[in-house]
Amino acid sequence: MSNEINSTVMDNMRDNVHELWVIEGRPDLENDCLQYCYDNIDKPVPIAMIEFLSQHCSQALSSQDLEHMEKNNG
């Protein structure tokens, strides 16, 4: 691919990720997500974003986890 086409693809991907990004105040995480999308350019952007966020959220607490913690500390 020529540099001009490559640059256009990258610009479009950056715009797509930014348009879909909903986590306020985390431009650093958005940049990491964008890099993941670049690295997985063969996948549609929404799928790559879901994969990226799924990997980063594997240690997140669910509302059920929080309820259980509150019950045990109650």
Buried (B, 14 or more C-beta within 10 A) or exposed (E): EEEEEEEEEBEEBBEBBEEEBEEEEEEEBBEEBBEBBBEBEEBEBEEBBEBBBEEEEEEEEEEEEEEEEEEEEE
